[in-house]
Amino acid sequence: MADSDEDPRVAGLRTAVARLRRELAAHPAEFPDRGIAEDELAALAAMAAGGPPETPRLRRSLLLIAGAIGSVSALSRALSEVREAVDRFAERRESG
């Protein structure tokens, strides 16, 4: 059962990261920076598990992930979902 006090941004990030991790694991092609993407996705998952993460750290991880898998079109939708989840942290900070 989900914690009703959980920040919906954290839940969204956790969901988006889990999806991209699954899709990356299932993707058959090897590419040079796959390990970087896997490491940074693990870091994002750990940050999301610990509560609201720091926006600069989220953006750094997103940049590394996008650079590592950005050209793999099969992963583009899941990567976009992670990007949108990270952007939600910046939106709240800028408006509040």
C-alpha positions in Angstrom: 0.0 0.0 0.0 1.4 3.4 -1.0 2.1 6.1 1.6 -0.5 8.8 1.3 2.0 11.4 2.4 4.5 10.5 -0.4 5.4 13.3 -2.7 3.8 12.5 -6.1 6.9 13.8 -7.9 9.0 11.1 -6.1 6.5 8.4 -7.0 6.5 9.6 -10.6 10.3 9.6 -10.7 10.4 6.1 -9.3 7.9 4.8 -11.8 9.6 6.4 -14.8 13.0 5.2 -13.7 11.7 1.6 -13.2 10.2 1.6 -16.7 13.4 2.8 -18.3 15.5 0.3 -16.4 13.2 -2.5 -17.5 13.3 -1.4 -21.1 17.1 -1.0 -21.1 17.5 -4.4 -19.6 15.3 -5.9 -22.3 17.0 -4.0 -25.1 19.1 -6.5 -27.1 21.7 -4.2 -28.6 24.9 -3.4 -26.8 26.2 0.1 -27.0 29.3 1.7 -25.6 27.7 3.8 -22.8 25.1 1.2 -21.6 26.9 0.8 -18.3 26.8 4.5 -17.6 23.1 4.6 -18.3 22.5 1.6 -16.0 24.7 3.1 -13.2 22.9 6.5 -13.4 19.4 4.8 -13.4 20.4 2.9 -10.3 21.5 6.2 -8.7 18.2 7.8 -9.7 16.3 4.9 -8.2 18.3 5.2 -5.0 17.6 9.0 -4.8 13.9 8.4 -5.3 13.9 5.7 -2.6 15.3 8.3 -0.2 12.6 10.9 -0.5 12.8 14.2 -2.5 16.2 14.3 -4.2 18.3 17.4 -5.0 17.3 18.9 -8.4 20.9 19.5 -9.6 21.8 15.9 -8.9 18.7 14.7 -10.8 19.6 16.9 -13.8 23.2 15.6 -13.8 22.0 12.0 -13.8 19.5 12.8 -16.5 22.2 14.4 -18.7 24.4 11.4 -18.4 21.6 9.0 -19.2 20.4 11.0 -22.1 24.0 11.1 -23.5 24.4 7.4 -23.0 21.2 6.2 -24.6 19.8 9.3 -26.4 20.4 7.7 -29.9 18.6 4.5 -29.1 15.2 5.3 -30.5 13.5 2.3 -28.9 14.2 3.8 -25.5 13.1 7.4 -26.3 9.6 7.3 -24.8 10.8 5.9 -21.5 13.7 8.4 -21.5 11.2 11.2 -22.1 9.2 10.0 -19.1 12.2 10.2 -16.9 13.0 13.7 -18.2 9.4 14.8 -17.5 9.7 13.4 -13.9 12.9 15.2 -13.3 11.4 18.4 -14.7 8.6 18.3 -12.1 11.2 18.8 -9.3 12.4 22.0 -11.0 8.9 23.3 -11.6 7.9 23.1 -8.0 11.1 24.8 -6.9 10.8 27.7 -9.4 7.1 28.3 -8.6 7.3 28.0 -4.8 
